[in-house]
Amino acid sequence: MVDCRDMPSESGCTLAISGEEDEVVRAAAEHAASVHGHTDTPELRDEIRHNLKNEEMSAR
């Protein structure tokens, strides 16, 4: 998972994204570009991947 609250942001974004690693990286990069004005680059995706956290799995 990735959580915008863990990143420096002037907007105070509270979005958290969880799922399979590739899905989370893709969605977080798209969010970073469309909402926060970042450019979706391989470097941005590497940074996102580096900052991923394991999500506690709840019973399904």
NUBAFI-289637 format. One line per field, with one value per atom (N, C-alpha, C, O): residue in one letter; z, x, y; residue number from 0; atom name. Coordinates in steps of 0.02 Angstrom, whole numbers. Atoms other than C-alpha are relative to their C-alpha. Layout:
code <- (A_...)
c3 <- (Z_...)
c1 <- (X_...)
c2 <- (Y_...)
pos <- (NUM_...)
site <- (CA_...)
END
This chain:
code <- (M_M_M_M_V_V_V_V_D_D_D_D_C_C_C_C_R_R_R_R_D_D_D_D_M_M_M_M_P_P_P_P_S_S_S_S_E_E_E_E_S_S_S_S_G_G_G_G_C_C_C_C_T_T_T_T_L_L_L_L_A_A_A_A_I_I_I_I_S_S_S_S_G_G_G_G_E_E_E_E_E_E_E_E_D_D_D_D_E_E_E_E_V_V_V_V_V_V_V_V_R_R_R_R_A_A_A_A_A_A_A_A_A_A_A_A_E_E_E_E_H_H_H_H_A_A_A_A_A_A_A_A_S_S_S_S_V_V_V_V_H_H_H_H_G_G_G_G_H_H_H_H_T_T_T_T_D_D_D_D_T_T_T_T_P_P_P_P_E_E_E_E_L_L_L_L_R_R_R_R_D_D_D_D_E_E_E_E_I_I_I_I_R_R_R_R_H_H_H_H_N_N_N_N_L_L_L_L_K_K_K_K_N_N_N_N_E_E_E_E_E_E_E_E_M_M_M_M_S_S_S_S_A_A_A_A_R_R_R_R)
c3 <- (0_0_0_18_-3_-18_27_13_-33_81_-10_9_13_28_65_63_-63_211_21_63_-15_217_-42_-31_45_83_15_35_-9_98_-51_-111_45_26_30_89_-22_37_-1_31_8_-9_57_65_-54_143_-25_8_30_32_48_81_-46_129_-37_-6_39_-12_18_22_-10_26_-55_-70_54_-112_20_40_-16_-83_-54_-90_50_-194_-16_23_22_-289_-18_-39_8_-305_-65_-63_64_-490_-7_-35_2_-473_42_21_-46_-327_-30_-29_30_-414_-58_-63_57_-573_23_-1_-23_-480_38_30_-37_-365_-46_-35_49_-512_-37_-47_34_-603_46_24_-49_-444_10_11_-10_-416_-58_-48_59_-594_-5_-17_13_-604_57_45_-57_-428_27_45_-31_-369_-50_-29_50_-534_-15_-49_16_-541_-71_-99_65_-705_12_50_-7_-720_-38_-99_30_-752_32_86_-32_-719_69_115_-65_-579_53_110_-48_-496_21_80_-16_-507_44_88_-43_-432_71_119_-66_-288_36_96_-29_-259_22_78_-16_-264_62_104_-57_-139_66_119_-60_-18_16_60_-14_-24_69_94_-65_141_-6_-48_-3_178_37_89_-32_220_43_23_-42_364_-34_-48_35_284_50_103_-42_358_-23_-80_18_361_-54_-50_55_203_5_-36)
c1 <- (42_0_44_102_-32_47_-52_-111_45_-26_28_85_-22_-15_19_60_-16_-9_72_98_-69_166_48_109_-41_228_-9_-63_8_264_-50_-44_52_114_-31_-47_34_42_-75_-111_72_-130_-33_-94_29_-152_-38_-86_33_-204_0_50_7_-267_-13_-33_13_-282_49_109_-40_-220_-21_-80_13_-204_29_87_-26_-189_-20_-70_13_-184_64_112_-61_-56_52_34_-53_113_-4_-2_1_104_-61_-57_61_-75_8_-12_-9_-29_48_35_-50_124_-32_-23_32_24_-51_-50_52_-123_30_7_-31_-10_36_34_-33_91_-51_-40_53_-68_-30_-44_26_-133_50_31_-52_33_2_11_-2_27_-64_-60_63_-157_-20_-50_21_-181_56_43_-55_-9_48_95_-40_66_68_109_-64_211_-3_-57_-4_269_8_50_-2_237_60_57_-62_414_20_-5_-25_505_31_26_-30_598_-54_-44_55_433_-27_-38_26_371_49_28_-50_535_-4_0_6_516_-62_-60_61_337_11_-7_-12_389_44_33_-45_528_-36_-17_35_404_-63_-102_58_272_5_59_4_215_-43_-89_44_141_-63_-60_65_-43_-19_-11_26_-113_-62_-109_56_-229_-56_-44_58_-402_-32_-22_34_-504_-52_-89_49_-607_-54_-99)
c2 <- (-59_0_62_59_-65_181_50_44_-48_326_70_84_-68_508_37_83_-34_559_-11_26_13_485_42_41_-40_604_74_95_-72_789_27_14_-26_880_63_65_-61_1054_-7_31_8_990_-38_-35_40_877_-60_-81_57_732_-59_-73_57_581_-66_-115_61_453_-56_-45_61_277_-49_-56_47_148_-68_-72_67_-39_-48_-37_51_-191_-36_-34_32_-291_53_108_-50_-204_39_100_-36_-163_45_100_-41_-99_63_117_-57_13_50_110_-46_85_38_99_-33_121_52_108_-46_200_59_116_-55_301_48_109_-43_367_43_103_-38_417_53_109_-48_501_57_116_-51_592_49_109_-43_658_43_103_-36_706_46_98_-40_775_45_102_-37_831_33_65_-34_889_-30_2_34_765_-27_-35_32_692_-75_-97_73_505_-27_-37_24_444_-66_-84_61_281_15_-26_-18_372_10_-12_-9_423_-69_-81_67_243_-39_-77_33_180_28_-10_-30_303_-25_-41_27_247_-72_-91_70_64_-6_-50_1_100_16_-7_-22_179_-41_-22_42_42_-31_-46_32_-31_-63_-65_58_-201_19_52_-14_-188_-59_-117_54_-287_-29_7_33_-412_-14_-43_15_-421_-66_-87_63_-581_14_63_-10_-600_-52_-53)
pos <- (0_0_0_0_1_1_1_1_2_2_2_2_3_3_3_3_4_4_4_4_5_5_5_5_6_6_6_6_7_7_7_7_8_8_8_8_9_9_9_9_10_10_10_10_11_11_11_11_12_12_12_12_13_13_13_13_14_14_14_14_15_15_15_15_16_16_16_16_17_17_17_17_18_18_18_18_19_19_19_19_20_20_20_20_21_21_21_21_22_22_22_22_23_23_23_23_24_24_24_24_25_25_25_25_26_26_26_26_27_27_27_27_28_28_28_28_29_29_29_29_30_30_30_30_31_31_31_31_32_32_32_32_33_33_33_33_34_34_34_34_35_35_35_35_36_36_36_36_37_37_37_37_38_38_38_38_39_39_39_39_40_40_40_40_41_41_41_41_42_42_42_42_43_43_43_43_44_44_44_44_45_45_45_45_46_46_46_46_47_47_47_47_48_48_48_48_49_49_49_49_50_50_50_50_51_51_51_51_52_52_52_52_53_53_53_53_54_54_54_54_55_55_55_55_56_56_56_56_57_57_57_57_58_58_58_58_59_59_59_59)
site <- (N_CA_C_O_N_CA_C_O_N_CA_C_O_N_CA_C_O_N_CA_C_O_N_CA_C_O_N_CA_C_O_N_CA_C_O_N_CA_C_O_N_CA_C_O_N_CA_C_O_N_CA_C_O_N_CA_C_O_N_CA_C_O_N_CA_C_O_N_CA_C_O_N_CA_C_O_N_CA_C_O_N_CA_C_O_N_CA_C_O_N_CA_C_O_N_CA_C_O_N_CA_C_O_N_CA_C_O_N_CA_C_O_N_CA_C_O_N_CA_C_O_N_CA_C_O_N_CA_C_O_N_CA_C_O_N_CA_C_O_N_CA_C_O_N_CA_C_O_N_CA_C_O_N_CA_C_O_N_CA_C_O_N_CA_C_O_N_CA_C_O_N_CA_C_O_N_CA_C_O_N_CA_C_O_N_CA_C_O_N_CA_C_O_N_CA_C_O_N_CA_C_O_N_CA_C_O_N_CA_C_O_N_CA_C_O_N_CA_C_O_N_CA_C_O_N_CA_C_O_N_CA_C_O_N_CA_C_O_N_CA_C_O_N_CA_C_O_N_CA_C_O_N_CA_C_O_N_CA_C_O_N_CA_C_O_N_CA_C_O)
END
